[in-house]
Amino acid sequence: MKHYKVETLIYYSKLFASRNHIMEASQKGIQEKLDKYSRDGWQLVSTDAAPFGTAIYIYLYFEK
């Protein structure tokens, strides 16, 4: 039987930051989550992202 887990990361837009600041900031956070879950035997199976106001929600879907 497979088990599933969803991890949500939220990043907020900054008015006076560079155009790619969310991408640059999210790379470290996403990599940390990938490393953490892979050590525990989880595999990333899907991703999704949704804007909400000045934030972007990034969803990482794992299975084991």
Contacts in CASP RR format, 6 or more apart in sequence:
PFRMAT RR
TARGET T0000
AUTHOR 0000-0000-0000
METHOD contacts of the structure
MODEL  1
MKHYKVETLIYYSKLFASRNHIMEASQKGIQEKLDKYSRDGWQLVSTDAA
PFGTAIYIYLYFEK
2 63 0 8 1.000
2 64 0 8 1.000
3 63 0 8 1.000
3 64 0 8 1.000
4 61 0 8 1.000
4 62 0 8 1.000
4 63 0 8 1.000
4 64 0 8 1.000
5 37 0 8 1.000
5 42 0 8 1.000
5 61 0 8 1.000
5 62 0 8 1.000
5 63 0 8 1.000
5 64 0 8 1.000
6 59 0 8 1.000
6 60 0 8 1.000
6 61 0 8 1.000
6 62 0 8 1.000
7 33 0 8 1.000
7 37 0 8 1.000
7 59 0 8 1.000
7 60 0 8 1.000
7 62 0 8 1.000
8 57 0 8 1.000
8 58 0 8 1.000
8 59 0 8 1.000
8 60 0 8 1.000
9 26 0 8 1.000
9 29 0 8 1.000
9 30 0 8 1.000
9 33 0 8 1.000
9 57 0 8 1.000
9 58 0 8 1.000
9 60 0 8 1.000
10 55 0 8 1.000
10 56 0 8 1.000
10 57 0 8 1.000
10 58 0 8 1.000
11 22 0 8 1.000
11 25 0 8 1.000
11 26 0 8 1.000
11 55 0 8 1.000
11 56 0 8 1.000
11 58 0 8 1.000
12 54 0 8 1.000
12 55 0 8 1.000
13 21 0 8 1.000
13 22 0 8 1.000
13 54 0 8 1.000
13 55 0 8 1.000
13 56 0 8 1.000
14 21 0 8 1.000
18 24 0 8 1.000
22 56 0 8 1.000
26 56 0 8 1.000
26 58 0 8 1.000
30 58 0 8 1.000
30 60 0 8 1.000
33 60 0 8 1.000
34 44 0 8 1.000
34 60 0 8 1.000
37 44 0 8 1.000
37 60 0 8 1.000
37 62 0 8 1.000
38 44 0 8 1.000
40 64 0 8 1.000
41 64 0 8 1.000
42 62 0 8 1.000
42 63 0 8 1.000
42 64 0 8 1.000
43 62 0 8 1.000
43 63 0 8 1.000
43 64 0 8 1.000
44 60 0 8 1.000
44 61 0 8 1.000
44 62 0 8 1.000
45 61 0 8 1.000
45 62 0 8 1.000
45 63 0 8 1.000
46 61 0 8 1.000
47 58 0 8 1.000
47 59 0 8 1.000
47 60 0 8 1.000
47 61 0 8 1.000
48 58 0 8 1.000
48 59 0 8 1.000
48 61 0 8 1.000
49 56 0 8 1.000
49 57 0 8 1.000
49 58 0 8 1.000
49 59 0 8 1.000
50 56 0 8 1.000
50 57 0 8 1.000
50 59 0 8 1.000
51 57 0 8 1.000
END
